[in-house]
């Protein structure tokens, strides 16, 4: 029996349409609110049809030294031109998500996406979190 982790695929998003892209600052200040975006298809478009589409995407954070990830956000993409008639539905959901987060320490951001045909794909990006500036006590 194979482990689930053996089925997770990884590639460079510039050459693989299934690989998630993480857009976030390289460095942030501890406690500051900032956006993280995850998407697919920036360099090579991923199909978005009833037959072939991204079902969901998750955004995670692994603090340096931790063993467990923290789920920051999850998005289900529900509209894939599916229809109850023979005419495709006019609604399509593109695989894009954004979360605004605050981090206390450096670590790794991880994006995971599930394609209904080609399985689970992941990407990661290191993020450095600088300590919040100390404010001297007032007299």
KAWOPE-V692008 format. One record per pair of residues at least 12 apart in sequence whose ideal C-beta (glycine too) atoms are under 8 Angstrom apart, sorted by the first residue. I is the first residue (numbers start at 1). J is the second residue. D is the distance in Angstrom with one decimal. If there is no record, write none. Layout:
# KAWOPE-V692008
I|J|D / I|J|D
This chain:
# KAWOPE-V692008
7|119|5.9 / 7|120|6.2 / 8|112|7.4 / 8|119|7.9 / 8|120|4.9 / 8|121|7.2 / 8|122|5.4 / 9|118|7.6 / 9|119|6.4 / 9|120|6.8 / 9|121|5.0 / 9|122|7.4 / 10|121|6.8 / 10|122|5.4 / 10|123|6.9 / 11|121|7.3 / 13|40|7.6 / 13|42|6.3 / 13|43|6.1 / 13|123|6.5 / 14|43|4.7 / 14|44|8.0 / 15|43|7.4 / 15|44|7.3 / 16|44|7.2 / 16|121|7.8 / 17|40|6.8 / 17|41|6.0 / 17|43|8.0 / 17|44|4.1 / 17|45|6.6 / 17|46|4.5 / 18|40|6.8 / 18|46|6.6 / 18|113|7.0 / 18|115|5.4 / 18|118|5.5 / 18|121|4.5 / 19|40|7.3 / 19|121|5.5 / 19|123|5.6 / 20|38|5.4 / 20|39|7.1 / 20|40|5.8 / 20|57|6.6 / 20|111|3.7 / 20|112|7.0 / 20|113|4.8 / 20|121|6.2 / 20|122|6.8 / 20|123|4.4 / 21|37|7.9 / 21|38|6.8 / 21|39|5.3 / 21|40|6.8 / 21|42|5.1 / 21|111|7.5 / 21|123|6.7 / 22|36|6.8 / 22|37|7.4 / 22|38|5.6 / 22|59|7.8 / 22|109|5.3 / 22|110|7.9 / 22|111|5.0 / 22|123|5.7 / 22|124|7.4 / 22|125|4.4 / 23|36|7.2 / 23|37|4.2 / 23|38|7.6 / 23|39|7.6 / 24|36|4.3 / 24|37|7.3 / 24|109|5.9 / 24|125|6.4 / 24|127|6.1 / 25|127|7.3 / 26|126|7.9 / 26|127|7.0 / 26|128|6.5 / 27|127|7.4 / 27|128|4.5 / 27|129|7.6 / 27|130|6.3 / 28|103|6.4 / 28|127|6.6 / 28|128|7.5 / 28|129|5.6 / 28|130|7.3 / 29|129|7.4 / 29|130|5.4 / 29|132|6.2 / 29|133|7.7 / 30|103|6.9 / 30|104|5.4 / 30|105|7.2 / 30|129|5.2 / 30|130|6.5 / 30|131|5.4 / 30|132|4.4 / 31|102|5.6 / 31|104|7.0 / 31|132|5.0 / 32|102|6.6 / 33|100|5.5 / 33|101|7.2 / 33|102|5.4 / 34|100|6.9 / 34|101|6.8 / 34|102|7.7 / 35|98|5.6 / 35|99|7.2 / 35|100|5.3 / 36|59|6.2 / 36|72|6.9 / 36|73|7.9 / 36|98|7.0 / 36|99|5.3 / 36|100|7.8 / 36|101|6.1 / 36|109|6.3 / 37|96|7.2 / 37|97|7.1 / 37|98|4.8 / 38|57|5.7 / 38|59|5.1 / 38|96|7.6 / 38|97|5.2 / 38|98|7.9 / 38|111|4.1 / 38|113|7.8 / 39|94|7.8 / 39|95|6.0 / 39|96|4.3 / 39|97|7.2 / 40|54|5.9 / 40|57|7.7 / 40|95|4.5 / 40|113|5.9 / 41|94|7.8 / 41|95|6.9 / 46|95|6.7 / 46|115|7.4 / 48|80|6.4 / 48|81|7.5 / 48|92|5.3 / 48|93|7.7 / 48|94|6.6 / 48|95|7.7 / 49|80|6.4 / 49|81|5.7 / 50|80|5.1 / 50|81|5.1 / 50|82|4.6 / 50|83|7.8 / 50|88|7.0 / 51|117|7.9 / 52|115|7.4 / 52|116|6.7 / 52|117|5.3 / 53|77|6.9 / 53|80|4.3 / 53|115|7.4 / 53|116|5.8 / 54|77|5.6 / 54|95|3.9 / 54|113|5.5 / 54|114|6.8 / 54|115|5.7 / 54|116|7.8 / 55|76|7.1 / 55|77|6.4 / 55|114|4.8 / 55|115|7.3 / 55|116|5.4 / 56|74|6.8 / 56|75|6.4 / 56|76|4.9 / 56|77|6.5 / 56|113|7.3 / 56|114|5.2 / 57|74|7.4 / 57|75|5.2 / 57|77|7.4 / 57|95|5.8 / 57|97|5.7 / 57|111|6.5 / 57|112|6.9 / 57|113|4.5 / 57|114|7.6 / 58|71|6.3 / 58|73|7.2 / 58|74|4.8 / 58|75|7.8 / 58|111|7.2 / 58|112|4.8 / 58|113|7.9 / 59|71|7.5 / 59|72|4.6 / 59|73|4.5 / 59|74|7.4 / 59|97|6.6 / 59|99|5.7 / 59|109|7.1 / 59|110|7.4 / 59|111|5.6 / 60|72|6.2 / 60|109|7.3 / 60|110|4.3 / 60|111|7.6 / 60|112|7.0 / 61|101|7.5 / 61|103|6.7 / 61|107|5.7 / 61|108|7.3 / 61|109|5.9 / 61|110|7.3 / 62|107|5.2 / 62|108|4.6 / 62|110|6.4 / 63|103|7.9 / 63|104|7.8 / 63|105|5.2 / 63|106|7.6 / 63|107|4.2 / 64|105|6.1 / 64|106|5.0 / 64|107|5.0 / 64|108|7.9 / 66|107|7.2 / 69|110|6.4 / 72|99|5.1 / 72|101|5.5 / 72|109|8.0 / 73|97|6.0 / 73|99|3.8 / 75|95|7.9 / 75|97|4.1 / 77|93|4.1 / 77|94|7.5 / 77|95|5.6 / 78|93|5.9 / 79|91|3.9 / 79|92|5.6 / 79|93|4.3 / 80|92|6.6 / 80|93|6.9 / 95|113|6.5 / 103|127|7.0 / 103|129|5.0 / 104|129|6.7 / 105|129|5.3 / 106|126|7.5 / 106|127|6.5 / 106|128|4.9 / 106|129|4.7 / 107|126|7.7 / 107|127|6.3 / 107|129|7.5 / 108|124|5.2 / 108|125|7.0 / 108|126|5.6 / 108|127|7.2 / 109|124|6.6 / 109|125|4.8 / 109|126|7.8 / 109|127|5.5 / 110|122|6.2 / 110|123|7.3 / 110|124|4.8 / 111|123|5.0 / 111|124|7.6
